[in-house]
């Protein structure tokens, strides 16, 4: 399987479960064992485990081999070994403590989104009516003399006299 497709599948699997701060590093020159390091954060131990599980499931569906996982017991930091890609899914405090970005950092890998297949969607009813109206040639309206609307007659109401202000009572000392 192509490394680009594999890393795209890893990132998509992490985004599906709302993984945060996903970073992909190119480590070809740093390690002979793998080409990419992917680091992601989960908000809780449960989410960290779910992210790692989803990465494994999605890549197995694509036919990639998962060589192993570590850290699934605690859920603070789960490592998924995909051979040429190593995925680190970490709890935020663990990620700050170990700071893997400094170790593997350097050159980030830019991932391009693959265009989604275009599906034909039925137009909304209003849009269909507008499209239909645009298709028909409009007849020019005849010039009409503008007529003023008749004035509304209202019954005469007696006006209320403005309320008088009361003077404050004097205080006795």
C-alpha positions as CSV (number, residue, x, y, z in Angstrom):
1,X,0.0,0.0,0.0
2,X,1.3,3.5,-0.9
3,X,2.6,5.5,2.1
4,X,0.5,8.5,1.1
5,X,-2.8,6.6,1.0
6,X,-1.9,4.9,4.3
7,X,-1.1,8.2,6.1
8,X,-4.3,9.8,4.7
9,X,-6.3,6.8,6.0
10,X,-4.6,7.2,9.5
11,X,-5.5,10.9,9.6
12,X,-9.1,10.3,8.4
13,X,-9.5,7.6,11.1
14,X,-8.3,10.0,13.8
15,X,-10.5,12.8,12.5
16,X,-13.6,10.5,12.5
17,X,-13.3,10.1,16.3
18,X,-12.5,13.8,16.8
19,X,-8.8,13.5,17.5
20,X,-7.2,16.9,18.1
21,X,-3.9,18.4,17.2
22,X,-3.0,15.8,14.6
23,X,0.5,16.2,13.3
24,X,2.4,14.0,10.7
25,X,6.2,14.1,10.6
26,X,8.4,12.8,7.8
27,X,11.1,10.7,9.5
28,X,12.7,9.0,6.5
29,X,16.1,10.6,7.3
30,X,15.9,10.1,11.1
31,X,15.0,6.4,11.3
32,X,15.5,3.4,9.1
33,X,12.6,1.6,10.7
34,X,9.7,3.9,9.7
35,X,8.9,6.8,7.4
36,X,6.2,8.7,9.2
37,X,5.2,9.6,12.8
38,X,1.7,10.6,13.4
39,X,0.8,12.3,16.8
40,X,-2.7,13.0,17.9
41,X,-4.5,13.9,21.2
42,X,-7.6,12.5,22.7
43,X,-9.5,14.3,25.5
44,X,-9.9,11.3,27.7
45,X,-8.5,7.9,28.2
46,X,-11.6,6.4,26.6
47,X,-11.2,8.6,23.5
48,X,-7.5,7.7,23.3
49,X,-8.4,4.0,23.2
50,X,-11.2,4.7,20.7
51,X,-8.9,6.6,18.4
52,X,-6.2,3.9,18.4
53,X,-8.9,1.2,17.8
54,X,-10.4,3.1,14.9
55,X,-7.0,3.5,13.2
56,X,-6.4,-0.2,13.5
57,X,-9.9,-1.1,12.1
58,X,-9.8,1.4,9.2
59,X,-6.3,0.3,8.1
60,X,-7.2,-3.4,8.3
61,X,-10.2,-2.7,6.1
62,X,-7.8,-1.2,3.5
63,X,-5.6,-4.3,3.7
64,X,-2.7,-2.8,5.7
65,X,-1.0,-4.9,8.3
66,X,-1.0,-3.7,11.9
67,X,2.3,-4.9,13.5
68,X,1.2,-4.2,17.1
69,X,-0.1,-1.8,19.7
70,X,1.2,-0.7,23.1
71,X,-0.4,1.1,26.0
72,X,-4.0,0.1,25.5
73,X,-4.3,-0.9,29.1
74,X,-3.9,2.5,30.6
75,X,-5.1,4.7,27.8
76,X,-2.8,7.5,28.6
77,X,-0.6,6.9,25.5
78,X,-1.4,4.3,22.8
79,X,1.2,3.5,20.1
80,X,0.0,1.8,16.9
81,X,2.8,0.3,14.8
82,X,1.8,0.1,11.1
83,X,5.3,-0.7,9.8
84,X,6.2,2.4,7.9
85,X,4.0,4.6,10.0
86,X,4.0,4.8,13.8
87,X,0.9,6.4,15.4
88,X,1.1,8.0,18.9
89,X,-2.3,8.8,20.4
90,X,-1.9,10.6,23.7
91,X,-3.8,12.2,26.5
92,X,-3.1,16.0,26.6
93,X,-1.0,15.9,29.8
94,X,1.1,13.0,28.5
95,X,1.7,14.8,25.3
96,X,2.9,17.8,27.1
97,X,5.2,15.8,29.3
98,X,6.9,13.8,26.6
99,X,6.9,16.4,23.9
100,X,7.5,14.1,21.0
101,X,7.2,17.0,18.6
102,X,10.7,18.1,19.7
103,X,12.1,14.6,19.2
104,X,10.6,13.8,15.8
105,X,9.8,17.4,14.7
106,X,11.3,19.2,11.9
107,X,9.5,18.9,8.7
108,X,5.7,18.5,8.8
109,X,4.0,16.5,6.1
110,X,1.3,18.4,4.2
111,X,-1.7,16.1,3.5
112,X,-3.9,17.0,0.6
113,X,-7.6,16.1,0.7
114,X,-8.7,13.8,-2.0
115,X,-11.7,15.2,-3.8
116,X,-14.9,13.5,-2.7
117,X,-16.9,11.7,-5.4
118,X,-19.5,14.1,-6.7
119,X,-23.0,12.8,-6.0
120,X,-26.0,14.3,-7.7
121,X,-28.3,15.8,-5.2
122,X,-31.9,16.6,-5.9
123,X,-32.4,20.3,-5.8
124,X,-34.5,21.9,-3.0
125,X,-38.1,22.7,-3.9
126,X,-37.4,26.5,-3.9
127,X,-34.3,26.1,-6.0
128,X,-36.3,24.0,-8.5
129,X,-39.0,26.6,-8.8
130,X,-36.4,29.3,-9.3
131,X,-34.7,27.3,-12.0
132,X,-38.0,26.6,-13.7
133,X,-38.9,30.3,-13.6
134,X,-35.6,31.2,-15.1
135,X,-36.1,28.7,-18.0
136,X,-39.4,30.3,-19.1
137,X,-39.1,33.6,-21.0
138,X,-40.8,36.3,-19.0
139,X,-43.5,38.4,-20.7
140,X,-43.1,42.1,-20.3
141,X,-45.7,43.5,-17.8
142,X,-48.0,46.1,-19.2
143,X,-47.5,49.6,-17.9
144,X,-50.1,50.4,-15.3
145,X,-50.8,53.7,-13.7
146,X,-49.8,53.5,-10.1
147,X,-52.9,53.8,-8.0
148,X,-52.6,54.9,-4.4
149,X,-54.1,52.7,-1.8
150,X,-57.2,54.3,-0.3
151,X,-56.5,56.0,3.0
152,X,-57.7,54.0,6.0
153,X,-60.4,55.7,8.0
154,X,-59.9,55.5,11.7
155,X,-62.4,56.4,14.3
156,X,-61.6,59.6,16.1
157,X,-60.4,58.8,19.6
158,X,-60.3,61.3,22.3
159,X,-56.8,62.2,23.4
160,X,-55.8,61.6,26.9
161,X,-54.6,64.6,28.9
162,X,-50.9,64.3,29.9
163,X,-50.5,63.0,33.4
164,X,-49.5,65.5,36.0
165,X,-46.3,64.9,38.0
166,X,-46.8,64.7,41.7
167,X,-44.5,66.8,43.9
168,X,-42.6,64.7,46.5
169,X,-43.9,65.1,50.0
170,X,-41.8,67.3,52.3
171,X,-40.0,65.5,55.0
172,X,-40.2,66.6,58.6
173,X,-37.0,66.8,60.5
